[in-house]
Amino acid sequence: MSSLPQPSADALAQSARLLETIEAELAAAAGWIPFARYMELALYAPGLGYYSGGARKFGPGGDFITAPELTPLFGQALAAQVEQVMRASAPALIEVGAGTGLLAADLLLELERRGCLPERYGILELSGELRERQFDTLAAKVPHLAARVQWLDALPERFSGAVVANEVLDVMPVHLLVSRAEGLFERGVAIATDAAGIRRLCWADVPAAGAVAEGARALALPVPHSGEYVTELNLAGKAWVAAWAERLHAGALLLIDYGYPRAEYYLPSRSGGTLLCYYRHHAHGDPFLWPGLNDITAFVDFTAVAEAGFEAGLDVQGYTTQAQFLFNCGVLECLERRGARESADYIRAARAVQRLTAPQEMGELFKVIALSRAIDGPLLGFARGDRTHAL
């Protein structure tokens, strides 16, 4: 990975400490752990994981840029859907994984403009460093509304209102499946000693068993005549949706992420899976490089999300592309409020909207799904272009 920027000495030292934690867990587990456990440690190990270790993650100075960092128009359009859900349920909003806090600020400002402020805005965030950034962002951008915000340590016992999760499902730990002519395997992590006598993390496959084997059989994965077919299974995401279903009395989950319906996710041509790592705006495929310093993600199987919601008693209110959702929610009308079309501000905003909605950018790759309970009538964001038939 010589093309990647080199981490600082402090960052490398933190990664080395996390590697020691991973090696200790491997030793306690007879030398093998599922990749899902490795991913969980790499991203969320207290004080050392990518999302809990304090490194800057979002924006130009981080590793990737999310929609709220591109433009406040994303949050302004999303607010139209949030307003509809809250008016049909309760004036409460929870954002899961709020990043830098920019989306929270944009939603609060637009909901205030619309006369539909939530009585409380909960942020479910496990990273102490990100909580601090979110607090600072809200204090700077919406000081008069910051008192409505409260940080949560866990899912509420009972909730009515709107739940927003932008790019959350893609960073939930996934199991890796390997389909070969001789059977189905789970790919995990072990330690091997190379020719120079250096111990390194490596891949190791074991026969799939238990919930992993059961989940894989339901997918009917391609069985290659030679070689192997590698893909992901997000059991954590399904459990997370089911946990929300237990708690949602009235309202909707609005889940935004990149992914596919199952028929597209597990195509025979996608034989290498969708797992990716991000470091300083560079994408690469080595999750063992500098543990704790890279984001590790996998595309979302939206059919599995819909099934998890439906099986837990939620209604699948809609599923569409991010572009269609934003258009339905009035992103172009929000753009027109930016002023004269020849102004620099308007031109910058228009370019951001193009990136959010263009098929070759985020518009088609990102999808939006709504899972609801006790919400009557169609939701605004899915009024046109709903693709639930494809799930």
Salt bridges, closest charged atoms under 4 A:
GLU25 OE2 - ARG37 NE 2.45
GLU40 OE1 - ARG37 NH1 3.09
ASP63 OD1 - ARG280 NH1 2.86
GLU83 OE2 - ARG87 NE 2.88
GLU83 OE1 - ARG114 NH1 2.93
GLU110 OE2 - ARG113 NH2 2.93
GLU110 OE2 - ARG114 NE 3.26
GLU110 OE1 - ARG337 NH2 2.95
GLU112 OE1 - HIS144 NE2 3.14
GLU129 OE1 - LYS57 NZ 3.28
ASP153 OD1 - ARG131 NH2 2.59
GLU186 OE2 - HIS175 ND1 2.68
ASP194 OD2 - ARG200 NE 2.74
ASP205 OD2 - ARG180 NH2 2.37
ASP205 OD1 - ARG187 NE 2.81
GLU228 OE1 - ARG180 NE 3.11
GLU228 OE2 - ARG187 NH2 3.09
GLU246 OE1 - ARG247 NH1 3.70
ASP301 OD2 - ARG262 NE 3.25
GLU307 OE2 - ARG262 NH1 3.01
GLU336 OE2 - ARG341 NH2 2.99
ASP345 OD1 - ARG338 NH2 2.88
GLU361 OE1 - ARG355 NE 3.99
GLU364 OE2 - ARG387 NH1 2.88
